[in-house]
Amino acid sequence: MPAKLILCLCIACIFSGVRAQFVSFSGPELDKLKNRMAADQQAAVLYSKWKRTAEAALASKPQPIEKIRSQGLLMGNPAKTASLNAVADAPKMYALALVYRIEKDEKYLNKATEFLCSWARTNQATGNPVDETKLEEAFLAFDLIRPAVKRKQRDSIARWLNSIAAAELSAASAKEGRSTAKNNWNSHRIKIMVQTTLATGTRQFKAAIDKAIRTQLALNLQADGSTFDFHERDALHYHIYSLEPLLKALIAWRRAGNTDYFRYSTPGGASLKKSVDFLLPFFTGQKQHIEFANSKVGFDKARAGNGEKGYVPAAFVPGRAIPVFTLAAYFDAAYTAVLNHAEPRPAAYLDWELLSSEVKAGRK
């Protein structure tokens, strides 16, 4: 066998056995997380919530559904109720995977694998990002435990996640000219593709994802920091709903060695940082906004008529912006200080996303 071929095979073997974790926590980051929990009572309390979820999940059975159907359906619709009950498995999977990585007890690994395999056998990708975004914690769970899962099971789960990525890539909702190709749907679509492909380690969608990110930033974000969603729905709720998945996607994308898109400026002068900062005066109370008062989407009026909380026109609640700032803190520590304005939160505000951002950024 030629020496060059032997060298290539050796390198391939090395990389097949070593895979950094970009979506969840790497090994060194888990060590930092444990140190943080030992020194910070707030962090320990946050972890204890996941531990309780994992303990309860040990005594439960997976409830996968063939196709998730929630988007476009009003609360109370039987198909939506069944789907929401099923995707409640996702946080259980993440909790089990996290506790396994922290405590090294294989009962958590085995149960997490059972849940993931059950979903891999049953669930079929739909290409609907608003529905499939509800599986996010399942993607993170696989990212956490993938190296420890047996080969046959690992391949089955990876095929399922890659089928989801492929369905999102070719989704009808992503076709040029549709509002769903640039609004929050597309932000969730990008997040799903990033998380599933990085969790499985595939490279086949890399170029397509990078192109999708640049296109979304150019079409969704405005130079003044507003978003297409904000103007379409007349709601900061949807401005946030579009930014949050983008931030999650771009954190993982950057951690995988790709472009840092947080301050990247589009040809039109927009940037993700500007869109995060657009929320600041509404968060601090300098500005107010009545949500959904002039939404252009009929479904918003239907939900308001159905009495669904959050869709009846009312003043924006500043605390709803917290998830955006906790994620943005990965890129810029200044957003941690911004959270001190959160009311009625304590000055030393901390949630799991902020804790994750700080650990991943290597600040604490």
Long-range contacts (C-beta under 8 A, 24 or more apart in sequence): 19-146, 19-147, 19-201, 20-256, 21-143, 21-144, 21-146, 22-143, 22-198, 22-252, 22-255, 22-256, 23-139, 23-140, 23-143, 23-194, 23-195, 23-198, 23-199, 23-252, 24-97, 24-98, 24-140, 24-141, 24-143, 24-144, 25-101, 25-144, 25-356, 25-359, 25-360, 29-359, 29-360, 30-101, 30-102, 32-359, 32-362, 32-364, 33-102, 33-355, 33-359, 34-102, 36-355, 36-358, 36-359, 36-364, 40-350, 42-348, 42-350, 43-350, 43-355, 46-350, 46-351, 46-352, 46-355, 47-98, 47-102, 50-94, 50-95, 50-98, 50-99, 50-352, 51-95, 51-99, 53-91, 53-92, 53-95, 54-92, 54-95, 54-96, 54-98, 54-99, 54-108, 56-92, 57-92, 57-93, 57-95, 57-96, 57-111, 57-115, 58-96, 58-107, 58-108, 58-111, 60-92, 62-89, 62-114, 62-115, 62-118, 62-119, 63-88, 63-89, 64-89, 64-118, 64-119, 64-121, 64-122, 64-123, 65-122, 65-123, 66-122, 66-123, 66-124, 67-123, 67-124, 67-126, 68-123, 68-126, 68-128, 68-131, 68-132, 68-134, 68-135, 69-131, 70-130, 70-131, 70-134, 71-128, 71-130, 71-131, 72-299, 74-302, 74-303, 74-306, 74-308, 75-306, 75-308, 76-306, 83-131, 83-134, 84-134, 87-134, 87-135, 89-115, 89-119, 89-138, 90-134, 90-135, 90-136, 90-137, 90-138, 90-141, 91-137, 93-137, 93-138, 93-141, 94-137, 94-138, 94-140, 94-141, 94-144, 96-141, 97-140, 97-141, 97-142, 97-144, 97-145, 98-141, 98-144, 100-144, 100-145, 100-148, 101-144, 101-145, 109-145, 109-148, 109-149, 112-141, 112-145, 113-145, 113-149, 113-150, 113-153, 115-141, 116-141, 116-142, 116-149, 116-153, 116-157, 117-153, 117-156, 117-157, 119-160, 120-156, 120-157, 120-159, 120-160, 121-156, 123-160, 124-163, 125-160, 125-163, 125-164, 125-166, 125-167, 125-168, 126-167, 127-167, 127-168, 127-170, 127-171, 127-172, 127-173, 128-171, 128-173, 129-168, 129-171, 129-173, 129-185, 129-186, 129-188, 129-189, 129-191, 129-192, 130-184, 130-185, 130-188, 132-164, 132-168, 132-188, 132-192, 133-188, 133-191, 133-192, 133-245, 135-164, 135-192, 136-191, 136-192, 136-195, 136-248, 139-192, 139-195, 139-196, 139-199, 140-195, 140-199, 142-199, 142-200, 143-195, 143-198, 143-199, 146-199, 146-200, 146-201, 158-200, 158-201, 158-202, 161-196, 161-197, 161-199, 161-200, 162-196, 162-197, 162-200, 162-202, 162-204, 164-192, 164-196, 165-192, 165-193, 165-196, 165-197, 165-202, 165-205, 166-205, 168-192, 168-193, 169-193, 169-205, 169-208, 174-212, 179-228, 179-232, 181-219, 182-215, 182-216, 182-219, 182-220, 182-228, 183-220, 183-228, 183-229, 183-232, 183-238, 183-242, 184-229, 184-238, 184-241, 184-242, 184-245, 186-212, 186-216, 186-220, 187-216, 187-220, 187-241, 187-242, 187-243, 187-244, 187-245, 187-246, 187-249, 188-245, 190-216, 190-245, 190-246, 190-249, 191-245, 191-246, 191-248, 191-249, 193-249, 194-248, 194-249, 194-252, 194-253, 195-248, 195-249, 195-252, 198-252, 198-253, 198-256, 209-253, 210-258, 210-259, 213-249, 213-250, 213-253, 213-261, 214-261, 214-266, 216-246, 217-246, 217-261, 217-264, 217-266, 217-270, 217-271, 217-272, 218-266, 218-267, 218-268, 218-270, 221-266, 221-270, 221-271, 221-272, 221-274, 221-275, 222-268, 222-270, 222-275, 223-268, 223-269, 223-270, 223-274, 224-274, 224-278, 225-270, 225-274, 225-275, 225-276, 225-277, 225-278, 226-275, 226-278, 227-275, 227-278, 232-295, 232-296, 232-297, 233-292, 233-295, 233-296, 233-297, 233-300, 234-291, 234-292, 234-293, 234-294, 234-295, 234-296, 235-289, 235-291, 235-292, 235-295, 235-300, 235-316, 236-279, 236-282, 236-289, 236-291, 236-316, 236-320, 236-321, 237-291, 237-292, 237-310, 237-316, 237-320, 239-275, 239-278, 239-279, 240-279, 240-320, 240-321, 240-323, 240-324, 243-272, 243-275, 243-276, 243-324, 244-323, 244-324, 244-327, 246-272, 247-272, 247-276, 247-324, 247-327, 247-328, 247-330, 248-327, 251-327, 251-330, 251-331, 251-357, 251-360, 255-360, 260-331, 262-328, 262-331, 262-332, 263-331, 273-328, 273-331, 273-332, 276-324, 276-325, 276-328, 276-335, 279-321, 279-324, 279-325, 280-338, 282-316, 282-318, 282-321, 283-318, 283-321, 283-325, 283-338, 283-341, 283-342, 284-318, 284-341, 285-318, 288-315, 288-316, 289-315, 289-316, 290-314, 290-315, 290-316, 291-315, 291-316, 318-342, 318-343, 319-343, 319-345, 322-349, 322-351, 323-353, 326-351, 326-353, 326-354, 326-357, 327-353, 327-357, 329-354, 329-357, 329-358, 329-361, 330-357, 330-360, 330-361, 331-361, 333-361, 333-363
